[in-house]
Amino acid sequence: MNKTDQITLTSREQAFFNAYLEAIRFTETEQPEYSECFDPDFYRESMIDCLAFYSHNECYLSHDNIEQAGHDFWLTRNGHGTGFWDRPEIYGKYAERFTKVSESFGEAYANFWDN
């Protein structure tokens, strides 16, 4: 296997991505603790979007807000009524920046794998 066939996330990237997936489960399933299986294509696209957002904003995110940022990326890009813009106490002057970047990704629609 070629090394370019795999992506190894850093611990901060993984924390951001895991929180993003958790937010999807919370908003898109009836039981957030239920372990839904994401469609492989949706999972891959989600990882790409998260890495793109993260790499564009990593220098503005603190260790204390990385997981909340993963949640807020999903919530903000999909217009769930809360998100970056609603948490200036967490993100300070960057709340508006994160909101604009999130919205630039457009809405995403969760797809789950039927086994």
C-alpha distance (Angstrom), angle and dihedral (degrees) to the residues before:
residue distance angle dihedral
M1 . . .
N2 3.78 . .
K3 3.82 115.4 .
T4 3.79 89.3 -124.1
D5 3.82 89.0 63.9
Q6 3.80 91.6 72.5
I7 3.76 135.8 55.8
T8 3.77 119.4 -156.7
L9 3.77 111.0 -162.2
T10 3.78 122.8 -143.8
S11 3.81 115.8 -121.2
R12 3.83 90.8 -101.4
E13 3.81 92.4 48.5
Q14 3.82 89.9 48.3
A15 3.82 91.8 49.4
F16 3.82 90.2 50.5
F17 3.81 92.6 47.3
N18 3.81 94.3 45.6
A19 3.80 90.6 51.4
Y20 3.81 90.1 49.2
L21 3.82 90.3 53.5
E22 3.79 90.6 46.4
A23 3.80 90.0 54.1
I24 3.80 89.9 51.0
R25 3.79 91.3 52.3
F26 3.80 90.4 47.8
T27 3.81 95.4 51.2
E28 3.80 99.7 34.0
T29 3.79 105.0 41.0
E30 3.78 132.6 56.7
Q31 3.80 92.9 -129.7
P32 3.82 113.5 40.4
E33 3.79 92.1 -164.0
Y34 3.81 90.8 56.5
S35 3.79 109.7 105.0
E36 3.79 104.4 -126.5
C37 3.77 118.7 -168.8
F38 3.78 110.7 -128.2
D39 3.77 119.7 -139.7
P40 3.83 105.3 -100.3
D41 3.82 93.3 -123.6
F42 3.80 91.9 49.0
Y43 3.81 90.7 47.4
R44 3.82 91.1 51.5
E45 3.81 93.1 46.6
S46 3.81 89.6 48.3
M47 3.78 90.9 52.8
I48 3.81 91.4 49.2
D49 3.82 91.6 49.3
C50 3.80 92.0 47.2
L51 3.79 92.8 49.0
A52 3.80 91.1 47.7
F53 3.80 92.4 50.3
Y54 3.79 92.1 42.6
S55 3.80 95.7 48.4
H56 3.81 90.5 48.2
N57 3.83 92.8 51.3
E58 3.80 106.9 22.2
C59 3.80 94.7 112.4
Y60 3.82 90.1 58.2
L61 3.81 96.4 49.6
S62 3.78 121.2 87.8
H63 3.79 127.4 -148.3
D64 3.80 87.4 -111.3
N65 3.81 96.5 58.2
I66 3.80 103.8 34.7
E67 3.81 95.6 103.7
Q68 3.79 93.5 43.3
A69 3.80 87.5 50.6
G70 3.82 90.3 56.1
H71 3.80 89.9 53.6
D72 3.78 92.5 44.4
F73 3.80 93.5 50.4
W74 3.81 89.6 61.0
L75 3.81 94.4 40.6
T76 3.81 95.1 46.7
R77 3.80 99.0 44.4
N78 3.80 89.8 51.2
G79 3.80 98.3 43.9
H80 3.80 96.7 -119.2
G81 3.82 92.6 161.8
T82 3.79 95.7 -103.0
G83 3.75 135.8 55.7
F84 3.78 140.9 101.8
W85 3.80 94.9 -18.3
D86 3.80 89.8 54.4
R87 3.83 95.8 54.7
P88 3.82 110.9 59.1
E89 3.81 88.4 145.9
I90 3.82 87.8 65.7
Y91 3.80 102.4 35.8
G92 3.79 102.0 26.4
K93 3.78 114.5 -166.7
Y94 3.82 91.0 -6.0
A95 3.83 95.7 66.5
E96 3.80 91.9 90.6
R97 3.81 92.6 45.6
F98 3.82 92.0 51.6
T99 3.80 90.1 47.5
K100 3.80 93.2 53.3
V101 3.80 93.2 46.2
S102 3.83 91.5 47.9
E103 3.78 92.3 50.2
S104 3.80 90.4 49.8
F105 3.82 88.3 65.9
G106 3.80 90.9 60.5
E107 3.77 126.1 -142.4
A108 3.79 121.0 -42.5
Y109 3.77 126.2 -153.6
A110 3.77 118.0 -145.2
N111 3.79 116.4 -125.8
F112 3.75 121.7 -164.4
W113 3.76 127.1 -160.2
D114 3.77 117.3 -114.0
N115 3.78 109.5 -141.0
